[in-house]
Amino acid sequence: MTTPALSLDKLNKSFGPAKIINDVSLDIAPGERHAIIGPNGAGKSTLFNLISGLYTPTSGTVSLHGQDISDMPPHEINKLGLSRSFQVSNIFTNMTVRENVRCGVLHSMGQGYAWWRNIGSNKAVQQKTWEVLEHCSLADKANVPAALLPYADQRALEIAITIAGGADVILLDEPTAGMSHSETARAVDLIRRASEGKTLVIVEHDMGVIFDLADRISVLVYGEIIATDKPEGIRGNAAVREAYLGDEALPEEVTA
């Protein structure tokens, strides 16, 4: 039996008397693209914070490739192969696009910036940096300060930094939020390419993106998973449709 890339076992998180995540169990297979959806306030961001180490579970466990990471800080979890993007762009605005990506590459190689080290002479770092830039269609913007990028390109840069770190489990939190239709289509293509051969867990409100990308979908409502299924099963699930009434209806048909 294959060990899940990511496993949540009876996961709970409370803040005082408020229980935000309630007994969540979920296994995500290596190489799977798994979406987590739910109405506003369902606990999706809290769940991501538990997986990535920003929060410690009240009870239950989070395992990465079979290793319990429940009590580990984010930087230790990252070293084990899990990387996360956030709802708000998290880039170094005072650096160029290339320098941002290079930070991720250096981290994956166990290095960091140091005034006495000539990073520019490290051929392995430079090669990997350009590979990531080209893979994410950012090579033509390599020398542009990140602060001057359009919003969609800033989000693309964040994804580039995420994959530059070499993680094999990637968490993306609302990667297409605030994008136009054309920008979203471009982002979906980038995410599909960037997650090839990796395990992807994505939180996203755009149902078109979810049904286009996901192999399986889990629906979180009031901190509980009420359904996990393939996209066609989720689309036809009456309980899921009821959970979205008055908030965000699931489309009968979704076109790419």
C-alpha positions in Angstrom: 0.0 0.0 0.0 1.4 3.4 -1.0 2.1 5.8 1.8 0.0 9.0 1.4 2.0 12.1 0.5 -0.2 14.0 3.1 -2.3 12.4 5.8 -4.7 14.1 8.3 -5.9 11.9 11.1 -8.7 13.1 13.4 -7.4 16.6 13.2 -8.9 19.2 15.6 -8.2 22.9 16.2 -10.0 25.1 18.8 -9.4 28.7 19.8 -10.8 28.9 23.3 -14.4 27.5 23.2 -14.6 27.9 19.4 -13.9 24.7 17.5 -12.7 25.6 14.0 -11.5 22.2 12.7 -13.5 19.2 13.8 -12.2 15.6 13.5 -10.8 16.0 10.0 -9.3 12.9 8.4 -8.0 12.8 4.9 -5.4 11.0 2.8 -3.9 12.6 -0.3 -1.9 10.3 -2.6 1.5 11.2 -4.1 1.1 13.1 -7.3 -2.6 13.9 -6.7 -4.1 17.3 -7.3 -6.5 17.7 -4.4 -8.8 20.7 -3.9 -10.4 21.8 -0.6 -13.5 23.9 -1.1 -16.2 25.3 1.2 -18.3 28.3 2.1 -16.7 31.4 3.7 -15.7 30.7 7.3 -15.6 26.9 6.7 -12.0 26.7 8.2 -10.0 26.3 5.0 -7.2 28.7 5.9 -7.0 27.2 9.4 -6.6 23.8 7.9 -3.8 25.0 5.7 -2.2 26.7 8.7 -2.3 23.3 10.6 -0.8 21.5 7.6 2.0 24.0 7.1 2.9 24.3 10.8 1.7 27.9 11.5 -0.8 26.4 13.9 -0.4 23.4 16.2 -3.4 21.0 16.3 -5.4 20.8 19.5 -5.5 17.1 18.8 -4.9 14.7 15.9 -2.0 14.5 13.6 -0.6 15.7 10.3 1.8 13.4 8.5 4.0 14.1 5.5 5.1 11.0 3.6 4.4 9.0 6.8 6.3 11.3 9.2 4.4 13.1 11.9 4.9 16.8 11.4 2.1 18.0 13.8 4.5 19.8 16.2 7.1 21.0 13.8 7.7 24.7 12.9 7.1 25.7 9.3 10.8 25.9 8.3 11.4 22.3 9.5 8.3 21.1 7.5 9.6 22.9 4.5 12.9 21.1 4.7 10.9 17.8 4.5 9.4 18.8 1.2 6.3 20.9 1.8 5.9 24.4 0.5 3.0 26.8 0.7 1.9 30.0 -1.0 -0.5 32.4 0.7 -3.7 34.4 -0.1 -1.7 37.6 -0.2 1.4 37.8 -2.4 4.5 36.9 -0.3 7.4 38.1 -2.4 10.5 40.3 -1.9 9.3 43.5 -3.6 12.7 45.2 -3.3 14.4 42.4 -5.3 14.2 41.5 -9.0 12.2 38.5 -10.3 15.4 36.5 -10.8 16.6 37.3 -7.3 13.3 36.2 -5.7 13.5 32.9 -7.5 17.2 32.5 -6.7 16.3 32.8 -2.9 14.1 29.7 -3.3 16.7 27.8 -5.2 19.4 28.7 -2.6 17.1 27.5 0.2 16.5 24.2 -1.6 20.3 23.7 -1.7 20.7 24.4 2.0 22.4 27.8 1.3 21.5 31.4 1.9 22.7 34.9 0.9 26.0 35.9 2.5 28.1 39.0 1.7 31.3 37.0 1.4 29.9 34.5 -1.2 29.6 35.3 -4.9 26.2 33.8 -5.7 26.5 34.8 -9.3 29.4 32.5 -9.9 27.5 29.4 -8.7 26.6 27.8 -12.0 24.2 25.2 -10.4 22.2 28.0 -8.7 22.1 30.1 -11.9 21.0 27.2 -14.0 18.2 26.1 -11.7 17.0 29.7 -11.3 16.7 30.1 -15.1 15.0 26.7 -15.4 12.3 27.8 -12.9 11.9 31.3 -14.6 11.4 29.7 -18.0 9.1 27.0 -16.6 6.9 29.8 -15.1 7.1 32.0 -18.2 9.0 34.7 -16.2 12.3 34.6 -18.0 11.6 37.8 -20.0 10.9 39.6 -16.7 14.0 38.3 -14.9 15.5 41.8 -14.2 12.3 43.6 -13.4 11.8 44.6 -9.7 9.1 42.5 -8.3 7.3 45.5 -7.0 6.7 46.7 -10.6 5.1 43.4 -11.8 1.3 43.3 -12.5 -0.7 41.5 -9.9 -1.1 38.3 -11.9 2.7 38.2 -12.5 3.3 38.7 -8.8 1.2 35.6 -8.1 3.1 33.7 -10.8 6.3 34.7 -9.1 5.1 33.4 -5.8 4.3 30.0 -7.4 7.8 30.1 -9.0 9.4 30.7 -5.6 7.3 27.9 -4.2 8.5 25.3 -6.7 12.1 26.7 -6.7 12.4 25.3 -3.2 12.2 21.8 -4.5 9.2 20.8 -2.5 7.2 17.7 -3.7 4.0 18.7 -1.8 2.7 22.2 -2.7 -0.1 24.0 -1.0 -1.7 26.9 -2.9 -4.1 29.2 -1.1 -6.4 31.2 -3.4 -3.8 31.4 -6.2 -6.2 33.1 -8.7 -8.0 35.5 -6.3 -8.5 38.9 -7.9 -7.6 37.8 -11.4 -9.4 38.4 -14.6 -10.7 35.5 -16.7 -7.7 35.6 -19.0 -5.3 35.9 -16.1 -7.0 33.0 -14.4 -6.6 30.8 -17.5 -2.9 31.6 -17.6 -2.5 30.9 -13.9 -4.3 27.5 -14.3 -1.9 26.5 -17.0 1.1 27.6 -14.9 -0.2 25.6 -11.9 -0.8 22.5 -14.0 2.8 22.7 -15.3 4.3 23.6 -12.0 2.6 20.8 -10.1 3.4 18.1 -12.7 4.9 15.1 -10.8 4.2 16.7 -7.5 1.4 16.6 -5.0 -0.9 19.7 -5.1 -3.3 20.8 -2.4 -5.3 23.9 -3.4 -7.9 26.1 -1.8 -9.7 28.2 -4.3 -13.1 29.9 -4.7 -13.2 29.8 -8.4 -15.1 26.6 -9.2 -14.0 26.6 -12.8 -10.4 26.4 -11.6 -11.2 23.6 -9.2 -13.1 21.4 -11.7 -10.4 22.0 -14.3 -7.4 21.1 -12.1 -8.5 18.7 -9.3 -8.3 14.9 -9.4 -10.4 14.9 -6.2 -12.2 17.5 -4.1 -12.9 17.7 -0.4 -15.7 19.9 0.9 -15.2 21.6 4.2 -18.2 23.0 6.0 -18.1 24.4 9.6 -14.7 22.6 10.1 -15.9 19.2 9.0 -15.3 17.4 5.7 -18.8 16.5 4.4 -17.7 14.9 1.1 -14.5 13.8 -0.7 -14.9 12.6 -4.3 -13.9 13.1 -7.9 -15.2 16.3 -9.5 -18.2 14.7 -11.1 -19.2 13.1 -7.8 -18.9 16.4 -6.0 -20.9 18.2 -8.7 -23.9 15.8 -8.2 -23.7 15.7 -4.4 -26.9 17.1 -2.9 -25.3 17.8 0.5 -22.6 19.8 -1.2 -25.0 21.8 -3.3 -27.0 22.6 -0.2 -23.9 23.8 1.6 -23.3 26.3 -1.2 -26.8 27.7 -1.4 -26.8 31.5 -0.8 -23.0 31.6 -1.1 -21.6 30.1 -4.2 -23.5 27.6 -6.3 -21.6 24.8 -8.0 -21.8 25.0 -11.8 -23.7 22.3 -13.7 -21.0 22.5 -16.4 -17.6 24.0 -16.2 -15.6 24.9 -19.3 -11.8 25.3 -19.2 
